[in-house]
């Protein structure tokens, strides 16, 4: 008696060739693509930042020159203001002295006029 082997339902699993691959093959590819995209975005951002902040050296030097001119004009205006204030103070002092002298002279004139109007005895 021959026993026939019956094929089991799982016998197909052992007849085919199977290749073992590491898990995440697609994950690794996705990681590489994302890394390339991130590096490209950072490079573009870095170039833009450089162009906006460092490449405009002529504009910066122009602004520095203008700033120096404005500071010079401010110093000149401050000096002129201080000179004007000192001159005004001196003129006010002189005016007060001359006004006082004017009052004394008016009083003397009034005294002299009053003395001339009185008959001599």
C-alpha positions in Angstrom: 0.0 0.0 0.0 1.2 3.1 -1.1 0.4 6.1 0.9 -0.2 9.0 -1.1 0.8 12.1 0.3 -1.7 14.7 0.3 -0.8 18.2 -0.4 -1.6 20.4 2.4 -3.1 23.8 1.9 0.1 25.4 3.0 2.4 23.5 0.6 2.5 26.4 -1.8 4.4 28.5 0.7 7.4 26.3 0.5 7.5 25.8 -3.3 8.1 29.5 -4.3 11.3 31.5 -4.0 11.1 34.2 -1.4 13.4 37.1 -1.1 14.0 38.6 2.3 14.4 42.4 2.3 14.9 44.8 5.1 11.8 46.5 6.3 11.4 50.1 5.4 12.9 50.1 2.0 10.4 52.8 0.9 11.0 54.6 4.2 14.7 55.0 3.5 13.9 56.4 0.0 11.4 58.8 1.5 14.0 59.9 4.1 16.6 60.6 1.4 14.1 62.6 -0.7 12.9 64.6 2.3 16.6 65.3 3.3 17.3 66.6 -0.2 14.2 68.8 -0.1 15.1 70.2 3.3 18.7 70.9 2.3 17.5 72.7 -0.9 15.1 74.8 1.1 17.7 75.8 3.6 20.1 76.6 0.8 17.6 78.9 -0.9 16.8 80.6 2.5 20.5 81.1 3.2 21.1 82.7 -0.1 18.2 85.0 0.3 19.3 86.0 3.8 22.8 86.7 2.5 21.6 88.8 -0.4 19.2 90.8 1.9 21.6 91.4 4.7 25.2 91.2 3.5 25.2 91.8 -0.3 23.8 95.3 0.0 27.1 96.7 1.2 26.8 99.8 -1.0 23.5 100.6 0.6 25.0 100.2 4.1 28.0 102.4 3.2 25.6 105.0 1.8 23.5 105.0 5.0 26.7 105.3 7.1 27.9 108.2 5.1 24.4 109.9 5.4 24.5 109.2 9.2 27.9 110.9 9.5 26.6 113.9 7.6 23.5 114.1 9.8 25.6 113.9 12.9 27.9 116.7 11.7 24.8 118.9 10.9 23.4 118.1 14.4 26.7 119.1 16.1 26.7 122.4 14.0 23.1 123.1 15.0 23.8 122.4 18.6 26.9 124.8 18.6 24.8 127.5 16.9 22.0 127.0 19.4 24.4 127.3 22.4 26.0 130.4 20.8 22.6 132.0 20.3 21.6 131.2 23.8 24.8 132.7 25.2 24.3 135.8 23.0 20.7 136.2 24.1 21.7 135.9 27.8 24.3 138.6 27.4 22.0 140.9 25.5 19.3 140.4 28.2 21.9 141.3 30.8 23.0 144.4 28.9 19.3 145.4 28.4 18.6 145.2 32.1 21.7 147.4 32.8 20.7 150.0 30.2 17.1 150.0 31.4 18.3 150.7 35.0 20.6 153.5 33.7 17.7 154.9 31.7 15.5 155.1 34.8 18.2 156.8 36.8 18.7 159.3 34.0 15.0 160.0 33.8 14.9 160.6 37.5 17.9 163.0 37.3 16.2 164.8 34.4 13.0 165.1 36.4 15.0 166.5 39.3 16.8 169.0 37.1 13.6 170.1 35.5 11.9 170.5 38.9 14.9 172.5 40.1 14.9 174.8 37.1 11.2 175.6 37.6 11.7 176.6 41.2 12.7 180.3 41.5 16.0 180.9 43.0 15.8 182.6 46.4 
